[in-house]
Amino acid sequence: MIIKLPDGSEREYESKKTVKEITMDISEGLARVALGAVVNGETLGMKDEVTEDAEFKVVKFEDKEGKQIFWHTTSHVMAYAIQNLFDNVKFAIGPSIDNGFYYDVDLEHRFIPEDLEKIEAEMKKIIKEGYEVEKISMTKKEATEFFKEKNQDYKLELIEGLEDEEVGIYKIGDFYDLCKGPHLENIKSIKAIKLLSIAGAYWRGDENNKMLQRIYGISFEKKKQLDEYIERMEEAEKRDHRKLGRELDLFSMHEEGPGFPFFHPNGMILRNELLNWWRDILIENGYGEIQTPIILSEALWHKSGHWDHYKENMYFTKIDGEDYAIKPMNCPGSTIVYATSPHSYKELPIRYSEYGQVHRHELSGALHGLFRVRTFTQDDAHVFCLPEQIEDEVFKMIDLADFLYSTFGFKYKIELSTRPDDFMGDIETWNMAEKSLQDALEKRNMEYTINEGDGAFYGPKIDFHLEDAIGRTWQCGTIQLDFQMPVNFDLTYVTEKGEKARPAMLHRALFGSIERFLGILIEHFAGKFPLWLSPTQVEVIPVSEKFNDYAKKVVGELKKSKIRVNLDERAEKVGYKIREAQLKKINYMLVIGEQEVNSGKLSVRKRNGEELKDVSIDDFISNLKEEIETKEITE
């Protein structure tokens, strides 16, 4: 058995070995901090066996897979604690998630915040016992009998849906759970725990099923890590885009339209500045803008493949007795525009951009401010090109993405998402499409990870994950390669030989959802937008009404230069007006008093508290224009 390590070195073993044995062979020090390994793309625990040739990568807590092992195990410990504290608990599922873990339970008792403290305390007692995590294998029949005796209906339903005859059960102390794993060897390495919140969740995400109670939590190897996490969460709470959206009068959500955001004038300034800037960038990069209908016939969605692969996320209506659907994606509209006239190979690539509003059904429990809505606008684009142009077009899209994200100071990571289980087309075409995107990334020396099975149903994709000012990551832009829709819509171009051929189709949205990107921007900047985006860029504050005439003159000069300015003429104290302007995150405040009137100059107070005296109006306007033009990021 040959084991290949990430550095290219190999180790050979005569028979099967556990992950722990292989890791010990590499380094005893590494084995002490290892939580498991990724073996041929699958995450295994330290006790799991490797039985064949494999690519082998040890994972620690700082690795994504290591955190998954750690947090998944902690979810079992939490379930054990709940079992100890409450009677007649029925357990559903308890996975790890991006930031911690949760467990869904069916329990007559309604959890309250004080219960979280009790459960935490019980978890710490359990961890002190230092239990080994034991794996037990059973047949489906044995597992069914086992969980039937324990009156665990949800486990029985899960077992019934399993294809394999062998079922994995993990035991910690007196707690048994149906689970694939992997898990920690021993729970004593869980040193710091925090249970975060209580929520409701429908069994299997289906609103027709029973509502369960969900407890979210997180855990770490060291208390210091937990303290840092809590500090980040407190900072995140201050930056919450829903809170800032209200305070800065950007947008609101209402029960009359759950999941449908209402943008206010300030929010529309922010949105329009962003989109108008990007519209100009796209024109410079050879895109023609189109707009396609929001409602299209049901027959179109059968043709595109959305009916078979995306129907549960769509809204439907009838017009003149015929069936129609509200679009969840913009791509079919672009194919119709392309097909309205014949095309020659000389015309390709053809690049269409569209700020297209789409509607997708989301469960009410999943809705979250601008991050998870039922209608949103995509900065969509569809490029129709020759097969040999794919790589160059992907390069151009990567360059656009880099330009966009760097403008706002975002770092980013890239994932290559491959063929999902529910896919359209043939595997050979998919393999070619995946290789095309992979080759493009490697030729650009872009670091990326493979996200197995998370491609769109019509093609693989490159996904961009942004890192914000406090280290959180957000899935944002995407580049998708599609050979399916040109076939479905019979799209062609005329080759050099006068023959008809299929174009390749690239889908691209780099903001992703405009609404979601705005939410990310609000939190990234904590509402302190760069000058070019700020709804109000300058607040003019006269000390008293006798200085209003000069203040109005200053406002007039700023407006002539297209600066967004507000005059605060209220009969309030200057200090109060300044504090209010600061709370509104306004970039510059001009305090107008006798000195400014006599000198014809300005006293400038920046948002960060810095003050400038005796600034001429012309110089102030010139500096503002430069800051707007360069898209400078300031405090």
N, C-alpha and C positions, 0 to 999 in steps of 0.2 A: 504494500500500500504506500503510494507516494503522496506526501503532504507538501504542498507548495505554499511558501510564506510570502507576505507582501513584498519583501525585499528581493524576491526571485530565488532565494535559496530553497533547498528541498530537504526533507527528512523522509527516511524510508523505514517502514515497520512491517514485521512479518504477519501481524494479525491486527484485529480491531483494537482501538485504543479509545479511552474516554478523552473528552476535551481537556480535562484536568491533567491527565498523563502527558498529553502532547505539549501542553503549556509548560508543565514542570520541566520537560525535556528541553524546551527552548530556554527557559530561565526561571529559577525558583522565585526570584524577586517579582517577575512578571506574574507568576501564578498567584502570588499573595494579593495582588490588586485586581486580577482578572475576574470578570463576572460571567464570562462565557466566550463564545467565538462565533463568527460568521463562517459557515462551512458550505462551500458551493452555493452561496447566496442565501442560505437558511441560517437563522439565529438559533444556536444551541446553548444549553446550560453546561456547567462544568462537569456534571455527572453523565451527560449524554454521550453516546458512543459514536465514533467515526468508523465506518466499516468499508470505505472505498476511497480511491484516489480523490484528493480534494484540494481546492484552494482554501486556505485556512488563515483567518485574521482574528487575533485575540481582541476582545473588546473590554473596556473599562467603563467606569461610571461616566466619564466625560464623553464617551461615544453614544450616539443616538441609540444603538442597539443595547448598550449597557444600561442606559436609563430605562429602556423598555423592560428589561429583565428585572431591574431593581423595583420599579414602580408596579409592575404586574404582581410581583411577590408581595409587596406592601398591601395591594388591594385584597389579597387573600388574608393577610393578617387583620385588616380592618373587618372583613367579613367574620373572621373567627371571634373578634371582640364583640361584634353585634350579636353573634350567636350566644355568647356568654351572658350578655346583658339583657336580651329580650327573648320572650317565648314565641314559638310558632312563626319563626321567620322563614320566608321562602326566598331563596337566592336566585337571581337571574344571571347577569353577567357582570364581570369586574375587570375590564381591560386597562392597560396603560394607555395614556393619550399623550399628546405633544408636551403637555406641562403637568405631569402627575398621573393620576389614576382616578377611577370612580368605581362604585359598585351600586347596582340597581337591586333593590329588595322590595318584596311585597310583605307589608307588615301593618297590622291594625293600628298600632301606636303611630302617631304623627310625630316625626322628628322635629325638635326645636333646637335652636343654637346651643342651649345648655347640654343637649345630648352629645354634641360633638366633643365637648370637653371630657365627658364620661367615657366615650368611645376611645378618645386619644389616650386617656389614662389606662384603660384596659389594654390597649395595644402595647403600651410600654411594659406592662406587666408580662404580657405574652412574650415580647421580645427578650426580656430578661431571662426567660426560661431557656433561651438559646436553642430552640427546636431545629433539627435538621428538616429540610424539605424532602419528603419521600414521594417517589413516583410509584404508583401501583397500576399495573395493566390488568384490564378485565375485558371479557367479551361484551358485546352490546347487551346480550341477555343478562349477564351477571350485573352489569352496571345499571340496567333497568330495574332489576330486583333490589339492588343496593339503594338507589335513590327513591324507589317506591316506598321502602321501609322508612326512609327519612322524610317522606311526605314532601318531596321537592319536585313539584309539578313542572317548573320551568326547565330543570335539568332533564326531566323525562322527555320533554318536547325537543330539547336540543339533541339528545341521544337518538331520538327517532329520525332526525334529519341527517345523521352521520352516515357516510358511505362505507367507511372502514369498519371491519368487524371487531378490531381491537380498539379499546377505548382507554384514554389516559386519565387517571385520577391522581390528584396531588393531595398529600396529607401534611398538615402542620398541626402538631399536637392532636386535639380531638376534632379538628375541622377537616372535612373532605370536600374537594371541589372537582368537578368535571373540567378538564383543562388540557390544552395541547402543550402548555409550557411555552418557553423555558422559564426556569426560576433560579433564584439564588440557591446555593448549597445549604446555607444556614441563615436564619433570619437575624442573627445577632449583629450582622453588619449594618442593619438599619438603625442609625443613631439619632436621627432627628425627623420628627413627623409633624405635619400641620394639616388638620382637616379644615377645608376652606369654606364649603357651602353646601346647602341642601337644595335640590331642585326636583321637579317632577319629570318623568320620562315614560313615554308609552313603551310597552313591551314590543321589542323589535322595531321601534320607531314608527309603528302603525297606530294612528289615532283611533282606529276601531278597537284596539286592544286596551287592556287595563292600564291605568296610570300607576306607575311604580314610583318609589322614592329613590332618589339618587344622591349619594354623598360623594363629593369631590375632595381629593386630598393630594398631598405631595410629600415626598420624603427624600432624605439625603444621607450621605455617609458621614457628614460632619455637621455639628450645630452651626458653625460659621456659614456654611453653605445655605442653611435655612434662613439665617439672619439676613444674609445678602438678598435672598429671594424675597423675603417679606419687605425689605427696603425697596426693592424694584417694584413690587406690587403696589406699595404705597405711592410710589412715584407714578406708576401707571394709572392709579385711581385719580390722581390729580390731573392727568392728561386725558382722561376718558372723553372720547369725542362726543358722547351723548351729553355729558355735563357741559363741555365747552360749546357744543352746538347751541345749547340754550343760552348760556351766558353771553356769547358773542352774536346771538341772534342769527345763526347761520341756517338752521333747519329745525324741523320738529316732526314728531311722529304722533299720529292720532288714531283713536279707536275706530274712527269712520273709515280708515284705510290701513289696517294692520299690515306692516311690511312695505308700505308705500310712502316714501319720504316726501315731506313738503319742504321745498327750499324757499327761504326768505330772501329779500333783496340782498343782504350781505352775503348769503350763501351763493346767490347767483353771480355776484361779482367775482367771487373766488372761483367758481366753476367756469364762468365765461373767460376769465383771464387765462386760465389753464388751457381751455380748449382752443381758444383763438391763437394762442402761442403755438400749440401743437399743430393746428391746422396749417399755419405758415411753414412749420418745419416739414410737414408732409408734402406740401407743394414743392418745396425745394428739393425733396427726395423723389420726385416723379410720380406722386400719387394724384389721381383724379378723385374728387369727392362725389359720392352718390348718396341717395337716400331711398330706402325701399319700404314698402308698407309694413305696418305692425300686424295686420290681419291678412292671412292668406289661406287659400282653400286647403281642406283636409287632404285632398289628393296629392298636393305638393309635398306634404310631410310624409306620406307613404313613400313617395318617390325618393325623397332625400334620405330615408332611413330613420328619421326621427320617430316615426310612428312605432316602429318595432323596437327601438332602442332608448327612447326618451319620453314616451307618451305620459308616464306617471308624473312628469314634471311640468306638463303643459296645461294651458287653459283653452277651453273650446267654446264656440258660439255658433249660432245659426243666422244666416242671412238669406232672405228670399227662399227659405225652406232648405237651403243647402248647408252642408257642414263646413265650418271654417275653424282655424286655430289661430290663437295669438302667438306670435313667433317667440320661441325661446332662444333662438340663435339667428344671426343675420345671414349666414352663408348661402342658403338657398336663393335669397334675393339677389345676391351678387352673381350667382350662376345664371339667373334669368337675364340680368343686364348684359353679361358677357355673350349670351346666346342670341341677343337681338340682332346681331349682324355677323357676317362671316369674318374670320380673322386669318391673316397670313403669319407665317413664322417670323416675318420681318417686323411685325408689330409687337411681338412678345419680348420681354414681359409686359403685361398689362397690370397696373396696380390700381385697385379701387380702395378708397378709404371710406368709412361710414361711421358717424356717431349714431349707432343704431340702438334704439330702446327695445329691450326684450323683457319678457315676463316669464318667470319660472315659479312653479308652486313650491313653497317651502313650508314645512310644518310650523305651526305657531310657536312651539317651544324652541325652535331653532333660530327665530328672528332675533337680530341683535343690532340695533342702531343702523348705521350705514354699512356695516360689515356683512350682514345677512339680511337681504331684502327680497321682495317679490317682484320688483321691477327695477331695472338699472340700465344704464347706458354704457355700451362698450365702445372703446376707441378701436373699432374693428377695421381690419383690412384684409383683402383677399387678392392674392397675386397669382395670375395665370401665366405660366412660363413653360419653356421647353425643358425636357428632363435634364439636359446638360446645363441649364441655367439655375437649377435648384441650389447648388452650393453657393454660388455668388449671391443669390437673393437671401439665403439664410445668413451669410456674412453681413449683408447690408442691414438685415433686421437686428442682428446681434449688436452692430455698431449703433443703431438707433436706440436700442434698449440701454446700452452703456451710457449714451449721451443723456437720455432721459433721467436715469436713476442718479447719475453723478451730478446733474443739475440741482438735485435736492439733497445731496450729501448722503445718499444711501449706498451702503455696501450691499453686495448680493451674492447669492450662491445659485448654482444651476443644477437642475435635475433633468435627466432624460427619461421620460415616462413612456413605457412600452405597451405592447398589445394587451388590452383587457380581456377578460373572459367573454364578455358580451361585445363581439366585434363584427364589423361588416367587411366583406371581401375575403380574399384568400391569403393564406399564411405566407406564400412566396412573395406576394406584393408587400405585405407588412414587413417581412424581413428586409426587403430592399429599401423600404421607407425608413425603417429604424437605422439601417446602416448609413443611409444618406445623411441623416441628422448627426449620427455619431461621428462620421468622417469629418463633417463640417466643424464640430466642436474640437476634435483632435487637431485638425489643421490649424485652428486658431489658438491651440494650446490652452483651451479653456478647461479648468477643473470642473468636473461634474460627477454626480452620483446617479446610479440607475434606480429609478422608481418603478419596480416591476409591476406591470398590470394596471397602471394608472393612466394610460393613454386615452384619448377620446375614442369613441366607438368607430370613427372613420379614419383615424390615423395616429401615429406617435407624435409626441410633442416635447419641446424644450420648455421647461418651466423656470421662471425666475423668482427666487425667494429673497425678499428685501430684509435687511437688518436696520432697525430704526435707532433713534438716538439713545435708547436705554437697553439695546441689545436684543429686543424681541424680533422674531422673524415673521414675515407675512408672505403668503403665496400671492403673486401678483400677475406679472405678464406671462404670455405664452406664445410660442411659435409652433404651428402644427402643419405637418405635411400630409396631404390627402390625395390619394389616387382613386378614391371610391366615388366621390361626388361627380367628377368629370364623366365617369362611366354612367352613373345614375341619370344624369341630365344630358347625356349624349353630347358633351362639349367637344368641339374639334377645332383644329386650325389646319391650314393648307401648308404642307411642307415644301421645301425647295424643289422637289420632284413633282409637285402638283397633286400629291396624295393627301388624304385626310389622316390626321393623327390626333391623339388625345394630349391635351396640355396637362401638366402637373398643377396642383392647386395648393397654395400655401395660405393658411389662416394665421392672422397675427393680431393680438391685442396686447399692448404693452402697459397701459394703465390697468388693463384687465376690465374691471368695472370702475367707471368714473366715480360712482358713489363710494365704493370701497377705498379707492385710492385717496379720495378726499378725507375719508375717515382716518386713513393711515397718516396723511399729511397733518391733520389736526393734532393727532397724538404725537407724531414725530417732532413737530415744532412747538407742542404744548400751546397751540393757538397763537404763538408769536411768529406770524408768517413773514417770509421775506417781503421786502417793500413792494415788489411788483405784483404780489398776490393779495396784499392786505386790502380788505374792503374800504377802510378809512386809513389813509396813509399819513395824514397830518391833521392834528387838532389845534385850532387857533383859540387861545384862551385870553380874552381881555381881562385885565385886573379889575376894571369897573366899566360901567356903560359909557363913561366919557371918552373911552379909548376905542369904542366900537367902530367909529368911522375908519380909523387907520387899520383896525383888524379886518374890516370888510374889504379894504383896498388890497391887503395882503392875500385874502381869500380869492379875490378876483384875479390877481396875478398868478396864483397857483392853479386856478381853474383854467386859465388861458393855456397853461402848459400841460393840461390833461392830468393834473395831480388830483387825487380824490381827497377832498378836504372837508372838514366840518368846523363850523363856527359855534362855539359854546357861549351863547349870550345870556345864559341863566344868571339870575341874581344870587349866586352862590359864592362862597369863599374860594379863592384861587387854589388853595391846598386841596379842597374837596374836588374841584374840577380836575386837577392833575391826577389825584388818586383814581377817579373814575376813568380817565383816559388810560391810565396804566392797567386797570382791570380789563379794559377793552382791548389791551395789547396793541394800542396804536403806536406806530413806529416813531413818530416825531410829534412833540408838543411845542407850540410857539406861544410863549407868555408875553402879552402885549401890555406894557405900562408906559409911564411918562418918559422913561429913558429911551425906549424903543421909538416912541412917537417923535421925540426931539431929534434923535440921531438918524432916524430913517433906517435903522438896522434891526436885526432880530436877535432875540435870546432863544436859543434852541435847546430843548431838553430831549435827549434820546430815550428810547424805551428802557434801556439798561441803566438809566440814571445819570449818564454822562451829560454835562452841560457845556454849551458853546456860547460865547458872548460876541456881540458886535459882528454878526454875520450879515452880509448884504443879501437882499432878496434874490438878486441874480445868481450869486454864488450858491445860495441854498438850493435854488431850483436846478442849477447845473449839476450839483452834487446828487440831488435826487434822481435826475435823469440818468446819470451814469450808474447809480446803484440799481435802477430799474433795468437798464440795458444789459448790465453784466450779470443780472440775476444773483447778486451778492447775497450770501446768507449771513445775517447778523443776529445778535441777541436782541 
